[in-house]
Amino acid sequence: MRDVAIVGFAQHPNVAHFPGNEIEMLLPVVSQAIASSGLQRGEIDVTTAASNDFFAGQAFAFVRALDAVGAYPVIDDSHVDMDGAWALYEAWVRIQTGEVDTALVYALGRTSAGRLHEITPLQYDPYSMQMLGIAPTDLAALQARVLLEAAVVDERAMGEIVARSWRDGVANPRVWHEVAPTLEEYLASPKLRDPLRALDCAPQTDGAAAIVLASAERAADTCETPVWIRGIDHRIDTHYPGARELGECPSAREAGQRASQGATPDFAELSACYSHEEVLLRRELGLGADTVINPSGGALTANPIMATGLVRFVEAAARISRGEGTRGLVHASSGPCLQQNLVAVIEGGAR
Amino acid sequence: MSERGAIEDIPTIDRFVFPARAHYEVTAGYTLSGALRALVDGRFVGQVSRESGRVYMPPLGACPISATATTEDIELPNTGVVIAFCVVRLPVHGQGVKLPFACADIMLDGADTTFLGLIQECEVEDVRIGMRVEAVWKEAAERTTSLASVRYFRPLPEPDVDIEELRTGRQAAWEENRA
């Protein structure tokens, strides 16, 4: 295996609605990530991107987004219709092959043009689910119910997660909210999809993130404080929620075991878009009291869909660069009820 | 034992209908919004990149040559050149123009990118690459923040332009436009 490091990163502040277009949001983020890497644009061997045209509401929006990278002269580019964390995984694999040494990864999460509850159902199984108009929150409520009934979680624990996430999110300059709800306010708030309250659900935000990866050799040349990817893995549970045991998340468990190899992280950035998902993920990933959960506020406060997972990487790498952490576990998810899970362990320090 | 048929005996469902609907509020963006507003006034406004010297019309906010944002407007004339064209001989859904008509890729004078426009006031047989054209605008009251504010382009009584020469000539303009 080749050692691969994060040598540059940037993200757009998470806002409810970005008034410019996709390129105007992405370009400064990509430029900042490259500038922070110490590499020149021409030294980037491959670009991997993540976005979704259904959310953009425009055909080939993902191709137009390339203007932010500058496909001139021609570049080696690849796009995934998944969270940017999967684009990062692809870039990591490309570097493993020895074919490339450096990669730019970006994720475009400008989703305010469309509505999550209308668009996501279009991605579900067309024969059994699509026509029912089931949205992610409806399915998440089923999972929350299972976990509540099994006493894996209770209302108060969910409220504490919400309050803690917002307290941390409000302290994070990249999250737009200014006021954090308290536990009491949480408990007094109405249910949206019983047992879920609106506060249990991540807001849909506009955002973008970019990361520059480099092989150890190139990282040593370009970067004073590389953040090493020690392990990365992703696993998938079956796509049909009715075929799964919702009280468990075996794909997260296995990805976590393979990525961490038993090492205990001092903090974790989880893509838990619903408060109860954090509880399930902590259990499946074996995260105990030694691990600070979502110090950035997590996905519950910043959820630019398609970029949510890559933002977790950026937040974790930034925390290590600031010297506030040494070993971070990063998690990204896709599909209903944590169907697909990607876990990485990243560390500062020497190669 | 119950009787069992072959899988081929099951009548398949060939189609079913469900109402899929998604609403969007698409944002033109800061840069394109300026260009679209200018169309209401009957003006073409592109953007120039001081990094590469390229002039973009329509402007989308970035210069892909230099991968930098473009922020500076540049007024462009009503006149340009046909870079490519096709002749539409079969009806197009929602298009009320008399057949056959020519649809052309037009590069305005001083611009480096093209956009599509109708060619009218000449026979389709007379449309050619390098032909000089000018925009005919809709009346002020009919103009909107859309390229449809241009009614069509019509030929100018000027000699054709050699596309190779045009492209070579642009290189001097790029040098000049660089800050």
Chai-1 contact restraints between the chains, C-beta under 6 A:
chainA,res_idxA,chainB,res_idxB,connection_type,confidence,min_distance_angstrom,max_distance_angstrom,comment,restraint_id
A,G20,B,G29,contact,1.0,0.0,6.0,A-B,restraint_1
A,G20,B,Y30,contact,1.0,0.0,6.0,A-B,restraint_2
A,N21,B,T27,contact,1.0,0.0,6.0,A-B,restraint_3
A,N21,B,G29,contact,1.0,0.0,6.0,A-B,restraint_4
A,I23,B,L60,contact,1.0,0.0,6.0,A-B,restraint_5
A,I23,B,G61,contact,1.0,0.0,6.0,A-B,restraint_6
A,I23,B,A62,contact,1.0,0.0,6.0,A-B,restraint_7
A,E24,B,G29,contact,1.0,0.0,6.0,A-B,restraint_8
A,E24,B,Y30,contact,1.0,0.0,6.0,A-B,restraint_9
A,E24,B,G61,contact,1.0,0.0,6.0,A-B,restraint_10
A,L27,B,A62,contact,1.0,0.0,6.0,A-B,restraint_11
A,L27,B,A69,contact,1.0,0.0,6.0,A-B,restraint_12
A,G57,B,Y24,contact,1.0,0.0,6.0,A-B,restraint_13
A,G57,B,V26,contact,1.0,0.0,6.0,A-B,restraint_14
A,D67,B,A62,contact,1.0,0.0,6.0,A-B,restraint_15
A,D67,B,P64,contact,1.0,0.0,6.0,A-B,restraint_16
A,A68,B,A62,contact,1.0,0.0,6.0,A-B,restraint_17
A,G70,B,P64,contact,1.0,0.0,6.0,A-B,restraint_18
A,G70,B,A67,contact,1.0,0.0,6.0,A-B,restraint_19
A,A71,B,P64,contact,1.0,0.0,6.0,A-B,restraint_20
A,Y72,B,P64,contact,1.0,0.0,6.0,A-B,restraint_21
A,Y72,B,I65,contact,1.0,0.0,6.0,A-B,restraint_22
A,A113,B,Y24,contact,1.0,0.0,6.0,A-B,restraint_23
A,A113,B,E25,contact,1.0,0.0,6.0,A-B,restraint_24
A,A113,B,V26,contact,1.0,0.0,6.0,A-B,restraint_25
A,G114,B,A22,contact,1.0,0.0,6.0,A-B,restraint_26
A,G114,B,Y24,contact,1.0,0.0,6.0,A-B,restraint_27
A,E118,B,A22,contact,1.0,0.0,6.0,A-B,restraint_28
A,I119,B,A22,contact,1.0,0.0,6.0,A-B,restraint_29
A,L122,B,A20,contact,1.0,0.0,6.0,A-B,restraint_30
A,M131,B,F18,contact,1.0,0.0,6.0,A-B,restraint_31
